[in-house]
């Protein structure tokens, strides 16, 4: 990681030195004629404006892309949080079932089903309801 950063800094320094050397040996100019106006500036200034405008356009487009993806990212984050809460409810239900508390296991499974509907969880709820009914019959 550090070697990569050092390499990039050295490459940027080399690029800067090369740009300064090329610009110091350049005496050209750019002439833009639009009747009745004439604009003349150095070629070095034109290159700097061109490079700066390229980077400005690039980062403006990246910002626009980021702003357009905000709703999608937010929906994905909310879905991930729902999935995490659903999984936590299922794990809590499995722990309650292992402890022998069928009612709490059923409640946790129903919460998980509300968060993320699934046919498998629905079948588990049916089995827990049947087990709860059998348990009620045994203790009557």
N, C-alpha and C positions, 0 to 999 in steps of 0.2 A: 504494500500500500504506500509506504513512504517512498520506495524507489520509483513508483509510478508518478507520484507527485513531483519528485525531483526531476524526473525525465520531462514532464510537461512544463515545468518552470524553465528548464534549460532550452526546450524547444521554443517556448514563447520568447525567451531572451534572444535566441538566435534569430527568430523571425523579426523581432524588433530591430536588432542590429542590421539585418539585411534590408528592412524597409527604410531605415535611416540612410544607409549607404546608397540604395537605389534613388531615394528622393534627393540626396545631395548632388547626385550626378545628372539630374534631370532639369533641363532649362526650358522645357516645352510649355505651351499654353493652350488653352481651349478657348475658341472663339464661337460664340453663339450669336447668329445674326437673325433677327426677326424685325423686319422693316417696320418702323424707323429706328428700332433699338439695336444696340450692340452690347453684348456682355463678354468680357474677356477676363479670365482668371487663370492662375497657374495650373498646370497639369497635376501637380502634387495635391493642390487643394481639391481638384475634381476627383482624384482618386480617394482622398480622405472622405469627401462627401458621399461618394459612391459606396464605400465600405460601411460608413456609419449608417447610411440609409438602408443598406442591406440588412445589417444587424437589427436596426429599429423595426423594419418590416417583419423580420423573422420572429422577434420577441413579441410584437403585437399579435401576430398570428398564433403564437403559442398561448398568449393570454386569452385570446378569443376561444381557442380550443379548450382551454381550462375552464373558462366561464360557461361554455356550452355543455360541458360534462358534469357540472356541479349537481344538477338534479339526478342524473343517473348514479353518480357516486353516492348521493345521499340515500336514494332508494336502496342501493346495494348495502349500504351500512345498516340501514334499518332492518333489512331482511336478514343480515348476518346477526344482528342483535336478537331478533326474534328466534332465529334458529338456535342461538346460544341459550336463550331462556328456555326454549322448548326442550333442548337436550338436558339442561339442568333439572327441569321438572321430571323428565323421564328417569334420570339417575336417582333423584330423590324418591320417586315412586318405586324403583327397583330396590332401594335400600329399605323402604317401608315394607315392601312385600317380603324381603328377606327377614325382616324383624317380625313378620307375622301380622302387620297392620294392613289388612286388605282395604279398609275404608280410606286410609290416607294414600295408599297406592292408587286407588281408583280416582281420587281427587287429583292427584298429580298427573295421572294419565289424561284426565279430562282437560286439565290446564294445558298440557302439551298439545292435545288435539285442537284446542281453541287457537293456540299460537300458530301451529303449522298443521293443517289437516292432512291426515294420512290414513289410508285404509288399514295399514298394519296396526296402528295405534287404536283404531276403532275396534278391531278384532280383540285387542288386549283388553279394552274397556268392557266388551261383552263377556269375555272370560272372567274378568274380575267381578262383574255383576253376578255372574252365575256362581262364582266361588263365594261371594258375599251371601247370596241366597242360601247356598248349602250350609255355610257357617251359621247362618241365622236359624236354620232348621235343626242343626245339631244341638244348639244351646237353648231350645224351647222346652 
